Amino acid sequence: MSNENAIHELFEQCMTINFDETHILLEKAKTKEEKEFVRLVTDFVLQQRQKKVIAEKRF
């Protein structure tokens, strides 16, 4: 798999993250860097969802 395809698939998977499972992901992270990655991804996904809600004036 090329890096381009890997990044695209990772993005698609991250965008479907279930925020109820975030604490589990953080608990199972093996390193500080992995925990930081989980935090960054969940923050990014949340920001994107907030932008969508605001754009659709559903707040």
C-alpha distance matrix in Angstrom:
0.0 3.8 6.6 8.2 6.3 6.4 10.0 10.9 10.3 12.1 14.8 15.3 15.8 18.1 20.1 21.2 22.5 25.8 28.3 30.4 27.8 27.5 30.1 28.4 25.1 27.3 29.2 26.3 24.6 24.7 25.4 27.1 23.9 22.2 25.3 25.3 21.8 22.9 26.0 24.3 22.0 24.9 27.1 24.8 24.3 28.1 28.9 26.9 28.7 32.0 31.5 31.0 34.1 36.1 35.1 36.2 39.3 39.0 40.3
3.8 0.0 3.8 5.3 5.3 6.2 8.6 9.9 10.7 12.2 14.2 15.5 16.5 18.2 20.1 21.8 23.1 26.7 28.8 31.3 28.9 28.1 30.8 29.5 26.1 27.9 30.2 27.5 25.3 25.5 25.6 26.9 23.5 22.2 25.3 24.8 21.2 22.9 25.6 23.4 21.3 24.6 26.3 23.7 23.7 27.5 27.8 25.8 28.1 31.1 30.3 30.1 33.4 35.0 33.9 35.3 38.4 38.4 39.7
6.6 3.8 0.0 3.8 5.5 4.9 6.0 8.5 9.8 10.3 12.0 14.1 15.1 16.1 18.2 20.3 21.2 24.9 26.6 29.3 26.9 25.7 28.5 27.5 23.9 25.3 27.9 25.4 23.0 23.3 22.9 23.9 20.3 19.3 22.4 21.5 18.0 20.0 22.5 20.1 18.3 21.7 23.2 20.6 21.1 24.8 24.9 23.2 25.8 28.6 27.8 27.9 31.2 32.7 31.8 33.4 36.4 36.4 37.4
8.2 5.3 3.8 0.0 3.8 5.5 5.3 6.2 8.7 10.0 10.7 12.4 14.4 15.4 16.7 19.1 20.6 24.3 26.1 29.1 27.1 26.0 29.1 28.4 24.8 26.4 29.2 27.1 24.8 25.6 25.2 25.8 22.2 21.1 23.7 22.6 19.0 20.6 22.8 20.2 18.1 21.4 22.6 19.6 19.8 23.6 23.4 21.3 23.8 26.7 25.5 25.4 28.9 30.3 29.0 30.6 33.7 34.0 35.2
6.3 5.3 5.5 3.8 0.0 3.8 5.5 5.1 6.1 8.5 9.8 10.6 12.3 14.1 15.4 17.2 19.0 22.6 24.8 27.5 25.5 24.9 28.0 27.0 23.6 25.7 28.3 25.9 24.1 25.1 25.3 26.2 22.9 21.2 23.7 23.1 19.4 20.4 23.0 20.8 18.1 21.0 22.8 20.0 19.5 23.3 23.6 21.3 23.3 26.5 25.7 25.2 28.5 30.3 29.1 30.2 33.5 33.4 34.8
6.4 6.2 4.9 5.5 3.8 0.0 3.8 5.5 5.2 6.1 8.6 9.9 10.6 12.1 14.3 15.9 17.0 20.5 22.6 25.2 22.8 22.1 25.0 23.8 20.4 22.3 24.8 22.4 20.4 21.3 21.6 22.7 19.4 17.6 20.3 19.9 16.2 17.3 20.1 18.2 15.7 18.7 20.7 18.3 18.0 21.8 22.5 20.6 22.6 25.8 25.4 25.2 28.2 30.1 29.4 30.6 33.6 33.2 34.3
10.0 8.6 6.0 5.3 5.5 3.8 0.0 3.8 5.5 5.0 6.1 8.6 9.9 10.4 12.2 14.6 15.6 19.3 21.0 23.9 21.9 20.7 23.8 23.2 19.7 21.3 24.2 22.2 20.0 21.2 21.0 21.4 18.0 16.5 18.8 17.9 14.1 15.4 17.8 15.4 13.0 16.2 17.8 15.1 15.2 19.0 19.2 17.5 19.8 22.7 22.2 22.3 25.4 27.1 26.4 27.9 30.7 30.6 31.5
10.9 9.9 8.5 6.2 5.1 5.5 3.8 0.0 3.8 5.5 5.1 6.2 8.7 9.9 10.7 13.0 14.9 18.6 20.6 23.6 22.0 21.2 24.6 24.0 20.8 22.8 25.7 23.9 22.1 23.7 23.8 24.2 21.0 19.1 21.1 20.2 16.4 17.0 19.2 16.9 14.0 16.6 18.3 15.2 14.6 18.3 18.7 16.3 18.3 21.5 20.7 20.2 23.5 25.3 24.3 25.5 28.6 28.5 29.8
10.3 10.7 9.8 8.7 6.1 5.2 5.5 3.8 0.0 3.8 5.4 5.1 6.2 8.5 10.0 11.2 13.0 16.5 19.0 21.6 19.7 19.4 22.7 21.7 18.6 21.0 23.7 21.6 20.2 21.9 22.6 23.4 20.5 18.1 20.0 19.8 16.0 16.1 18.7 17.1 13.8 16.1 18.4 16.0 14.7 18.4 19.5 17.2 18.6 22.1 21.9 21.2 24.1 26.3 25.6 26.4 29.5 28.8 30.2
12.1 12.2 10.3 10.0 8.5 6.1 5.0 5.5 3.8 0.0 3.8 5.5 5.1 6.1 8.6 10.2 11.0 14.6 16.6 19.3 17.2 16.4 19.6 18.8 15.5 17.6 20.4 18.4 16.8 18.6 19.0 19.7 16.8 14.4 16.3 16.0 12.2 12.4 15.1 13.5 10.4 13.0 15.4 13.2 12.4 16.1 17.3 15.7 17.3 20.5 20.7 20.5 23.2 25.3 25.1 26.2 28.9 28.1 29.0
14.8 14.2 12.0 10.7 9.8 8.6 6.1 5.1 5.4 3.8 0.0 3.8 5.5 5.1 6.2 8.9 10.2 14.0 15.7 18.8 17.4 16.4 19.9 19.7 16.6 18.5 21.7 20.3 18.6 20.8 20.9 20.9 18.0 15.9 17.2 16.3 12.7 12.7 14.6 12.5 9.2 11.6 13.4 10.6 9.7 13.5 14.2 12.2 14.1 17.3 17.1 16.9 19.8 21.8 21.4 22.6 25.4 24.9 25.8
15.3 15.5 14.1 12.4 10.6 9.9 8.6 6.2 5.1 5.5 3.8 0.0 3.8 5.5 5.3 6.8 9.3 12.9 15.3 18.1 17.0 16.8 20.4 19.9 17.3 19.7 22.6 21.2 20.2 22.6 23.2 23.5 20.9 18.4 19.4 19.0 15.5 14.7 16.7 15.2 11.6 13.0 15.2 12.7 10.6 14.1 15.4 12.9 13.8 17.4 17.4 16.4 19.2 21.6 21.0 21.6 24.6 23.8 25.2
15.8 16.5 15.1 14.4 12.3 10.6 9.9 8.7 6.2 5.1 5.5 3.8 0.0 3.8 5.5 5.5 6.9 10.4 13.0 15.5 13.8 13.9 17.3 16.5 13.9 16.6 19.3 17.7 17.0 19.6 20.6 21.2 19.0 16.0 16.9 17.2 13.8 12.4 14.9 14.2 10.5 11.6 14.5 12.9 10.7 13.9 16.0 14.2 14.6 18.2 19.0 18.1 20.3 23.0 23.0 23.4 26.1 24.9 25.9
18.1 18.2 16.1 15.4 14.1 12.1 10.4 9.9 8.5 6.1 5.1 5.5 3.8 0.0 3.8 5.4 5.3 9.1 10.8 13.8 12.4 11.5 15.1 15.0 12.2 14.4 17.5 16.5 15.4 18.2 18.8 18.8 16.6 13.9 14.3 14.2 10.9 9.4 11.5 10.6 6.8 7.9 10.8 9.2 7.3 10.7 12.7 11.5 12.3 15.5 16.5 16.3 18.4 20.8 21.2 22.0 24.3 23.1 23.7
20.1 20.1 18.2 16.7 15.4 14.3 12.2 10.7 10.0 8.6 6.2 5.3 5.5 3.8 0.0 3.8 5.6 8.9 10.7 13.9 13.5 13.0 16.8 17.1 14.9 17.0 20.1 19.6 18.7 21.8 22.2 21.9 19.8 17.3 17.2 16.8 13.8 12.2 13.3 12.2 8.6 8.7 10.8 8.8 5.9 9.0 10.9 8.8 9.2 12.7 13.5 12.8 15.0 17.6 17.8 18.3 20.9 19.7 20.7
21.2 21.8 20.3 19.1 17.2 15.9 14.6 13.0 11.2 10.2 8.9 6.8 5.5 5.4 3.8 0.0 3.8 6.4 9.3 11.8 11.5 12.0 15.7 15.6 13.9 16.6 19.3 18.7 18.6 21.8 22.8 22.9 21.2 18.2 18.0 18.3 15.5 13.1 14.7 14.5 10.8 10.0 12.9 11.8 8.4 10.6 13.3 11.5 10.7 14.3 15.7 14.4 16.0 19.1 19.5 19.4 21.8 20.1 21.1
22.5 23.1 21.2 20.6 19.0 17.0 15.6 14.9 13.0 11.0 10.2 9.3 6.9 5.3 5.6 3.8 0.0 3.8 6.1 8.8 8.0 8.2 11.9 12.0 10.4 12.9 15.7 15.3 15.3 18.8 19.8 19.8 18.5 15.5 14.8 15.4 13.0 10.1 11.6 12.2 8.8 7.4 10.8 10.7 7.7 9.5 12.7 12.0 11.3 14.3 16.4 15.8 16.9 19.8 20.9 21.0 22.9 21.0 21.4
25.8 26.7 24.9 24.3 22.6 20.5 19.3 18.6 16.5 14.6 14.0 12.9 10.4 9.1 8.9 6.4 3.8 0.0 3.8 5.4 5.6 7.0 10.3 10.6 10.2 12.8 15.0 15.2 16.0 19.6 21.0 20.9 20.3 17.2 15.9 17.0 15.3 11.8 12.8 14.2 11.4 9.0 12.1 13.0 10.0 10.4 14.1 13.9 12.2 14.8 17.5 16.8 17.1 20.2 21.7 21.4 22.9 20.4 20.6
28.3 28.8 26.6 26.1 24.8 22.6 21.0 20.6 19.0 16.6 15.7 15.3 13.0 10.8 10.7 9.3 6.1 3.8 0.0 3.8 5.3 5.2 8.2 9.8 9.8 11.3 13.7 14.9 15.5 19.2 20.2 19.5 19.3 16.5 14.5 15.4 14.4 10.8 10.8 12.7 10.7 7.4 10.0 11.9 9.5 8.7 12.5 13.4 11.7 13.5 16.6 16.6 16.4 19.1 21.2 21.2 22.1 19.7 19.1
30.4 31.3 29.3 29.1 27.5 25.2 23.9 23.6 21.6 19.3 18.8 18.1 15.5 13.8 13.9 11.8 8.8 5.4 3.8 0.0 3.8 5.7 7.3 8.4 9.8 11.5 12.9 14.3 15.8 19.5 21.0 20.6 21.0 18.1 15.8 17.4 16.8 13.0 13.3 15.8 14.0 10.8 13.4 15.6 13.3 12.3 16.1 17.0 15.0 16.6 20.0 19.8 19.1 21.9 24.2 23.8 24.5 21.6 21.0
27.8 28.9 26.9 27.1 25.5 22.8 21.9 22.0 19.7 17.2 17.4 17.0 13.8 12.4 13.5 11.5 8.0 5.6 5.3 3.8 0.0 3.8 5.6 5.3 6.4 8.8 10.0 10.8 12.5 16.1 17.9 18.0 18.4 15.2 13.3 15.4 14.6 10.9 12.0 14.7 12.9 10.4 13.6 15.6 13.6 13.6 17.3 18.1 16.7 18.7 21.7 21.7 21.6 24.4 26.4 26.2 27.2 24.7 24.2
27.5 28.1 25.7 26.0 24.9 22.1 20.7 21.2 19.4 16.4 16.4 16.8 13.9 11.5 13.0 12.0 8.2 7.0 5.2 5.7 3.8 0.0 3.8 5.4 5.1 6.2 8.6 10.0 10.6 14.4 15.4 15.0 15.3 12.4 10.1 11.9 11.5 7.7 8.4 11.3 10.1 7.6 10.6 13.0 11.8 11.7 15.2 16.5 15.8 17.4 20.3 20.8 21.0 23.3 25.5 25.8 26.7 24.5 23.7
30.1 30.8 28.5 29.1 28.0 25.0 23.8 24.6 22.7 19.6 19.9 20.4 17.3 15.1 16.8 15.7 11.9 10.3 8.2 7.3 5.6 3.8 0.0 3.8 5.4 5.1 6.1 8.6 9.9 13.5 14.7 14.3 15.5 13.0 10.1 12.5 13.1 9.6 9.9 13.5 13.1 10.7 13.2 16.1 15.3 14.8 18.1 19.9 19.1 20.3 23.4 24.1 23.9 26.2 28.6 28.9 29.5 27.1 25.9
28.4 29.5 27.5 28.4 27.0 23.8 23.2 24.0 21.7 18.8 19.7 19.9 16.5 15.0 17.1 15.6 12.0 10.6 9.8 8.4 5.3 5.4 3.8 0.0 3.8 5.4 5.1 6.2 8.6 12.0 14.1 14.7 15.8 12.7 10.7 13.8 13.8 10.4 11.9 15.2 14.3 12.6 15.6 18.0 16.9 17.1 20.5 21.7 21.0 22.7 25.7 26.0 26.1 28.6 30.7 30.9 31.8 29.4 28.6
25.1 26.1 23.9 24.8 23.6 20.4 19.7 20.8 18.6 15.5 16.6 17.3 13.9 12.2 14.9 13.9 10.4 10.2 9.8 9.8 6.4 5.1 5.4 3.8 0.0 3.8 5.5 5.2 6.1 9.8 11.6 12.3 12.7 9.3 7.9 10.9 10.3 7.1 9.5 12.4 11.3 10.4 13.6 15.6 14.8 15.7 18.8 19.9 19.7 21.7 24.2 24.7 25.3 27.7 29.5 30.1 31.3 29.2 28.5
27.3 27.9 25.3 26.4 25.7 22.3 21.3 22.8 21.0 17.6 18.5 19.7 16.6 14.4 17.0 16.6 12.9 12.8 11.3 11.5 8.8 6.2 5.1 5.4 3.8 0.0 3.8 5.5 5.2 8.8 9.7 9.5 10.8 8.2 5.5 8.7 9.5 6.8 8.0 11.5 11.6 10.7 13.1 15.6 15.7 16.1 18.9 20.6 20.7 22.1 24.7 25.8 26.2 28.2 30.3 31.1 32.0 30.1 29.0
29.2 30.2 27.9 29.2 28.3 24.8 24.2 25.7 23.7 20.4 21.7 22.6 19.3 17.5 20.1 19.3 15.7 15.0 13.7 12.9 10.0 8.6 6.1 5.1 5.5 3.8 0.0 3.8 5.6 8.4 10.2 10.8 12.8 10.4 8.3 11.8 12.8 10.4 11.7 15.2 15.3 14.4 16.8 19.4 19.3 19.6 22.5 24.2 24.0 25.4 28.2 29.1 29.4 31.5 33.7 34.3 35.1 32.9 31.8
26.3 27.5 25.4 27.1 25.9 22.4 22.2 23.9 21.6 18.4 20.3 21.2 17.7 16.5 19.6 18.7 15.3 15.2 14.9 14.3 10.8 10.0 8.6 6.2 5.2 5.5 3.8 0.0 3.8 6.2 9.1 10.9 12.3 9.3 8.6 12.4 12.5 10.5 12.9 15.8 15.4 15.1 18.0 20.0 19.7 20.7 23.6 24.8 24.8 26.7 29.2 29.9 30.5 32.8 34.6 35.3 36.4 34.3 33.6
24.6 25.3 23.0 24.8 24.1 20.4 20.0 22.1 20.2 16.8 18.6 20.2 17.0 15.4 18.7 18.6 15.3 16.0 15.5 15.8 12.5 10.6 9.9 8.6 6.1 5.2 5.6 3.8 0.0 3.8 5.8 7.6 8.5 5.6 5.5 9.2 9.4 8.3 10.8 13.3 13.3 13.8 16.4 18.1 18.5 19.8 22.2 23.5 24.1 25.9 28.0 29.0 30.0 32.0 33.7 34.7 35.9 34.2 33.4
24.7 25.5 23.3 25.6 25.1 21.3 21.2 23.7 21.9 18.6 20.8 22.6 19.6 18.2 21.8 21.8 18.8 19.6 19.2 19.5 16.1 14.4 13.5 12.0 9.8 8.8 8.4 6.2 3.8 0.0 3.8 7.1 8.4 6.5 7.7 10.9 11.3 11.2 13.7 15.8 16.2 17.1 19.5 21.0 21.7 23.2 25.4 26.6 27.5 29.3 31.2 32.4 33.5 35.4 37.0 38.1 39.4 37.8 37.0
25.4 25.6 22.9 25.2 25.3 21.6 21.0 23.8 22.6 19.0 20.9 23.2 20.6 18.8 22.2 22.8 19.8 21.0 20.2 21.0 17.9 15.4 14.7 14.1 11.6 9.7 10.2 9.1 5.8 3.8 0.0 3.8 5.3 5.2 6.4 8.7 9.8 10.8 12.6 14.3 15.5 16.8 18.5 20.1 21.4 22.8 24.5 26.0 27.3 28.8 30.5 32.0 33.3 34.8 36.4 37.9 39.1 37.8 36.7
27.1 26.9 23.9 25.8 26.2 22.7 21.4 24.2 23.4 19.7 20.9 23.5 21.2 18.8 21.9 22.9 19.8 20.9 19.5 20.6 18.0 15.0 14.3 14.7 12.3 9.5 10.8 10.9 7.6 7.1 3.8 0.0 3.8 5.4 5.1 6.2 8.6 9.9 10.6 12.3 14.2 15.5 16.5 18.3 20.1 21.1 22.5 24.4 25.9 26.9 28.6 30.5 31.7 32.8 34.6 36.3 37.2 36.1 34.8
23.9 23.5 20.3 22.2 22.9 19.4 18.0 21.0 20.5 16.8 18.0 20.9 19.0 16.6 19.8 21.2 18.5 20.3 19.3 21.0 18.4 15.3 15.5 15.8 12.7 10.8 12.8 12.3 8.5 8.4 5.3 3.8 0.0 3.8 5.4 5.0 6.1 8.7 9.8 10.4 12.2 14.2 15.2 16.3 18.2 19.8 20.9 22.4 24.3 25.5 26.9 28.7 30.3 31.4 32.8 34.7 35.9 35.0 34.0
22.2 22.2 19.3 21.1 21.2 17.6 16.5 19.1 18.1 14.4 15.9 18.4 16.0 13.9 17.3 18.2 15.5 17.2 16.5 18.1 15.2 12.4 13.0 12.7 9.3 8.2 10.4 9.3 5.6 6.5 5.2 5.4 3.8 0.0 3.8 5.4 4.9 6.3 8.7 9.8 10.5 12.3 14.1 15.2 16.5 18.3 19.9 21.1 22.6 24.2 25.8 27.2 28.7 30.2 31.6 33.1 34.5 33.3 32.5
25.3 25.3 22.4 23.7 23.7 20.3 18.8 21.1 20.0 16.3 17.2 19.4 16.9 14.3 17.2 18.0 14.8 15.9 14.5 15.8 13.3 10.1 10.1 10.7 7.9 5.5 8.3 8.6 5.5 7.7 6.4 5.1 5.4 3.8 0.0 3.8 5.4 5.1 6.3 8.7 9.9 10.7 12.3 14.2 15.5 16.5 18.3 20.1 21.2 22.5 24.4 26.0 27.1 28.5 30.3 31.8 32.8 31.4 30.3
25.3 24.8 21.5 22.6 23.1 19.9 17.9 20.2 19.8 16.0 16.3 19.0 17.2 14.2 16.8 18.3 15.4 17.0 15.4 17.4 15.4 11.9 12.5 13.8 10.9 8.7 11.8 12.4 9.2 10.9 8.7 6.2 5.0 5.4 3.8 0.0 3.8 5.4 5.0 6.1 8.5 9.9 10.5 12.1 14.2 15.3 16.4 18.3 20.0 20.9 22.5 24.5 25.7 26.8 28.5 30.3 31.3 30.3 29.1
21.8 21.2 18.0 19.0 19.4 16.2 14.1 16.4 16.0 12.2 12.7 15.5 13.8 10.9 13.8 15.5 13.0 15.3 14.4 16.8 14.6 11.5 13.1 13.8 10.3 9.5 12.8 12.5 9.4 11.3 9.8 8.6 6.1 4.9 5.4 3.8 0.0 3.8 5.4 5.1 6.0 8.5 9.8 10.5 12.2 14.1 15.3 16.5 18.3 19.8 21.1 22.7 24.4 25.7 27.0 28.7 30.1 29.2 28.5
22.9 22.9 20.0 20.6 20.4 17.3 15.4 17.0 16.1 12.4 12.7 14.7 12.4 9.4 12.2 13.1 10.1 11.8 10.8 13.0 10.9 7.7 9.6 10.4 7.1 6.8 10.4 10.5 8.3 11.2 10.8 9.9 8.7 6.3 5.1 5.4 3.8 0.0 3.8 5.5 5.2 6.1 8.5 9.9 10.6 12.1 14.1 15.4 16.5 18.2 20.0 21.3 22.5 24.2 25.8 27.1 28.4 27.1 26.4
26.0 25.6 22.5 22.8 23.0 20.1 17.8 19.2 18.7 15.1 14.6 16.7 14.9 11.5 13.3 14.7 11.6 12.8 10.8 13.3 12.0 8.4 9.9 11.9 9.5 8.0 11.7 12.9 10.8 13.7 12.6 10.6 9.8 8.7 6.3 5.0 5.4 3.8 0.0 3.8 5.5 5.3 6.0 8.5 10.0 10.5 12.2 14.3 15.4 16.3 18.3 20.1 21.1 22.3 24.2 25.8 26.7 25.5 24.3
24.3 23.4 20.1 20.2 20.8 18.2 15.4 16.9 17.1 13.5 12.5 15.2 14.2 10.6 12.2 14.5 12.2 14.2 12.7 15.8 14.7 11.3 13.5 15.2 12.4 11.5 15.2 15.8 13.3 15.8 14.3 12.3 10.4 9.8 8.7 6.1 5.1 5.5 3.8 0.0 3.8 5.6 5.1 6.1 8.6 9.9 10.5 12.3 14.3 15.3 16.5 18.5 20.1 21.0 22.5 24.5 25.6 24.9 23.9
22.0 21.3 18.3 18.1 18.1 15.7 13.0 14.0 13.8 10.4 9.2 11.6 10.5 6.8 8.6 10.8 8.8 11.4 10.7 14.0 12.9 10.1 13.1 14.3 11.3 11.6 15.3 15.4 13.3 16.2 15.5 14.2 12.2 10.5 9.9 8.5 6.0 5.2 5.5 3.8 0.0 3.8 5.4 5.1 6.1 8.5 9.8 10.6 12.3 14.2 15.4 16.7 18.5 20.0 21.1 22.8 24.3 23.4 23.0
24.9 24.6 21.7 21.4 21.0 18.7 16.2 16.6 16.1 13.0 11.6 13.0 11.6 7.9 8.7 10.0 7.4 9.0 7.4 10.8 10.4 7.6 10.7 12.6 10.4 10.7 14.4 15.1 13.8 17.1 16.8 15.5 14.2 12.3 10.7 9.9 8.5 6.1 5.3 5.6 3.8 0.0 3.8 5.4 5.2 6.0 8.5 9.9 10.6 12.1 14.2 15.4 16.5 18.2 19.9 21.2 22.3 21.0 20.3
27.1 26.3 23.2 22.6 22.8 20.7 17.8 18.3 18.4 15.4 13.4 15.2 14.5 10.8 10.8 12.9 10.8 12.1 10.0 13.4 13.6 10.6 13.2 15.6 13.6 13.1 16.8 18.0 16.4 19.5 18.5 16.5 15.2 14.1 12.3 10.5 9.8 8.5 6.0 5.1 5.4 3.8 0.0 3.8 5.6 5.2 6.1 8.7 10.0 10.5 12.3 14.4 15.4 16.4 18.3 20.0 20.8 19.9 18.9
24.8 23.7 20.6 19.6 20.0 18.3 15.1 15.2 16.0 13.2 10.6 12.7 12.9 9.2 8.8 11.8 10.7 13.0 11.9 15.6 15.6 13.0 16.1 18.0 15.6 15.6 19.4 20.0 18.1 21.0 20.1 18.3 16.3 15.2 14.2 12.1 10.5 9.9 8.5 6.1 5.1 5.4 3.8 0.0 3.8 5.5 5.1 6.3 8.7 9.9 10.7 12.5 14.4 15.4 16.5 18.5 19.9 19.5 19.0
24.3 23.7 21.1 19.8 19.5 18.0 15.2 14.6 14.7 12.4 9.7 10.6 10.7 7.3 5.9 8.4 7.7 10.0 9.5 13.3 13.6 11.8 15.3 16.9 14.8 15.7 19.3 19.7 18.5 21.7 21.4 20.1 18.2 16.5 15.5 14.2 12.2 10.6 10.0 8.6 6.1 5.2 5.6 3.8 0.0 3.8 5.4 5.1 6.2 8.6 9.9 10.7 12.5 14.3 15.4 16.7 18.4 17.5 17.4
28.1 27.5 24.8 23.6 23.3 21.8 19.0 18.3 18.4 16.1 13.5 14.1 13.9 10.7 9.0 10.6 9.5 10.4 8.7 12.3 13.6 11.7 14.8 17.1 15.7 16.1 19.6 20.7 19.8 23.2 22.8 21.1 19.8 18.3 16.5 15.3 14.1 12.1 10.5 9.9 8.5 6.0 5.2 5.5 3.8 0.0 3.8 5.4 5.1 6.1 8.6 9.9 10.6 12.2 14.2 15.3 16.3 15.1 14.5
28.9 27.8 24.9 23.4 23.6 22.5 19.2 18.7 19.5 17.3 14.2 15.4 16.0 12.7 10.9 13.3 12.7 14.1 12.5 16.1 17.3 15.2 18.1 20.5 18.8 18.9 22.5 23.6 22.2 25.4 24.5 22.5 20.9 19.9 18.3 16.4 15.3 14.1 12.2 10.5 9.8 8.5 6.1 5.1 5.4 3.8 0.0 3.8 5.5 5.0 6.2 8.7 9.9 10.5 12.2 14.2 15.1 14.8 14.1
26.9 25.8 23.2 21.3 21.3 20.6 17.5 16.3 17.2 15.7 12.2 12.9 14.2 11.5 8.8 11.5 12.0 13.9 13.4 17.0 18.1 16.5 19.9 21.7 19.9 20.6 24.2 24.8 23.5 26.6 26.0 24.4 22.4 21.1 20.1 18.3 16.5 15.4 14.3 12.3 10.6 9.9 8.7 6.3 5.1 5.4 3.8 0.0 3.8 5.4 5.1 6.3 8.8 10.0 10.6 12.4 14.2 14.1 14.4
28.7 28.1 25.8 23.8 23.3 22.6 19.8 18.3 18.6 17.3 14.1 13.8 14.6 12.3 9.2 10.7 11.3 12.2 11.7 15.0 16.7 15.8 19.1 21.0 19.7 20.7 24.0 24.8 24.1 27.5 27.3 25.9 24.3 22.6 21.2 20.0 18.3 16.5 15.4 14.3 12.3 10.6 10.0 8.7 6.2 5.1 5.5 3.8 0.0 3.8 5.4 5.1 6.3 8.7 9.9 10.6 12.3 11.3 11.8
32.0 31.1 28.6 26.7 26.5 25.8 22.7 21.5 22.1 20.5 17.3 17.4 18.2 15.5 12.7 14.3 14.3 14.8 13.5 16.6 18.7 17.4 20.3 22.7 21.7 22.1 25.4 26.7 25.9 29.3 28.8 26.9 25.5 24.2 22.5 20.9 19.8 18.2 16.3 15.3 14.2 12.1 10.5 9.9 8.6 6.1 5.0 5.4 3.8 0.0 3.8 5.4 5.1 6.1 8.5 9.8 10.4 9.8 9.2
31.5 30.3 27.8 25.5 25.7 25.4 22.2 20.7 21.9 20.7 17.1 17.4 19.0 16.5 13.5 15.7 16.4 17.5 16.6 20.0 21.7 20.3 23.4 25.7 24.2 24.7 28.2 29.2 28.0 31.2 30.5 28.6 26.9 25.8 24.4 22.5 21.1 20.0 18.3 16.5 15.4 14.2 12.3 10.7 9.9 8.6 6.2 5.1 5.4 3.8 0.0 3.8 5.5 5.1 6.0 8.5 9.7 10.4 10.6
31.0 30.1 27.9 25.4 25.2 25.2 22.3 20.2 21.2 20.5 16.9 16.4 18.1 16.3 12.8 14.4 15.8 16.8 16.6 19.8 21.7 20.8 24.1 26.0 24.7 25.8 29.1 29.9 29.0 32.4 32.0 30.5 28.7 27.2 26.0 24.5 22.7 21.3 20.1 18.5 16.7 15.4 14.4 12.5 10.7 9.9 8.7 6.3 5.1 5.4 3.8 0.0 3.8 5.4 5.1 6.1 8.5 8.8 10.2
34.1 33.4 31.2 28.9 28.5 28.2 25.4 23.5 24.1 23.2 19.8 19.2 20.3 18.4 15.0 16.0 16.9 17.1 16.4 19.1 21.6 21.0 23.9 26.1 25.3 26.2 29.4 30.5 30.0 33.5 33.3 31.7 30.3 28.7 27.1 25.7 24.4 22.5 21.1 20.1 18.5 16.5 15.4 14.4 12.5 10.6 9.9 8.8 6.3 5.1 5.5 3.8 0.0 3.8 5.5 5.1 6.1 5.3 6.5
36.1 35.0 32.7 30.3 30.3 30.1 27.1 25.3 26.3 25.3 21.8 21.6 23.0 20.8 17.6 19.1 19.8 20.2 19.1 21.9 24.4 23.3 26.2 28.6 27.7 28.2 31.5 32.8 32.0 35.4 34.8 32.8 31.4 30.2 28.5 26.8 25.7 24.2 22.3 21.0 20.0 18.2 16.4 15.4 14.3 12.2 10.5 10.0 8.7 6.1 5.1 5.4 3.8 0.0 3.8 5.4 4.8 6.2 6.4
35.1 33.9 31.8 29.0 29.1 29.4 26.4 24.3 25.6 25.1 21.4 21.0 23.0 21.2 17.8 19.5 20.9 21.7 21.2 24.2 26.4 25.5 28.6 30.7 29.5 30.3 33.7 34.6 33.7 37.0 36.4 34.6 32.8 31.6 30.3 28.5 27.0 25.8 24.2 22.5 21.1 19.9 18.3 16.5 15.4 14.2 12.2 10.6 9.9 8.5 6.0 5.1 5.5 3.8 0.0 3.8 5.4 7.9 9.4
36.2 35.3 33.4 30.6 30.2 30.6 27.9 25.5 26.4 26.2 22.6 21.6 23.4 22.0 18.3 19.4 21.0 21.4 21.2 23.8 26.2 25.8 28.9 30.9 30.1 31.1 34.3 35.3 34.7 38.1 37.9 36.3 34.7 33.1 31.8 30.3 28.7 27.1 25.8 24.5 22.8 21.2 20.0 18.5 16.7 15.3 14.2 12.4 10.6 9.8 8.5 6.1 5.1 5.4 3.8 0.0 3.8 5.5 8.3
39.3 38.4 36.4 33.7 33.5 33.6 30.7 28.6 29.5 28.9 25.4 24.6 26.1 24.3 20.9 21.8 22.9 22.9 22.1 24.5 27.2 26.7 29.5 31.8 31.3 32.0 35.1 36.4 35.9 39.4 39.1 37.2 35.9 34.5 32.8 31.3 30.1 28.4 26.7 25.6 24.3 22.3 20.8 19.9 18.4 16.3 15.1 14.2 12.3 10.4 9.7 8.5 6.1 4.8 5.4 3.8 0.0 3.8 5.6
39.0 38.4 36.4 34.0 33.4 33.2 30.6 28.5 28.8 28.1 24.9 23.8 24.9 23.1 19.7 20.1 21.0 20.4 19.7 21.6 24.7 24.5 27.1 29.4 29.2 30.1 32.9 34.3 34.2 37.8 37.8 36.1 35.0 33.3 31.4 30.3 29.2 27.1 25.5 24.9 23.4 21.0 19.9 19.5 17.5 15.1 14.8 14.1 11.3 9.8 10.4 8.8 5.3 6.2 7.9 5.5 3.8 0.0 3.8
40.3 39.7 37.4 35.2 34.8 34.3 31.5 29.8 30.2 29.0 25.8 25.2 25.9 23.7 20.7 21.1 21.4 20.6 19.1 21.0 24.2 23.7 25.9 28.6 28.5 29.0 31.8 33.6 33.4 37.0 36.7 34.8 34.0 32.5 30.3 29.1 28.5 26.4 24.3 23.9 23.0 20.3 18.9 19.0 17.4 14.5 14.1 14.4 11.8 9.2 10.6 10.2 6.5 6.4 9.4 8.3 5.6 3.8 0.0
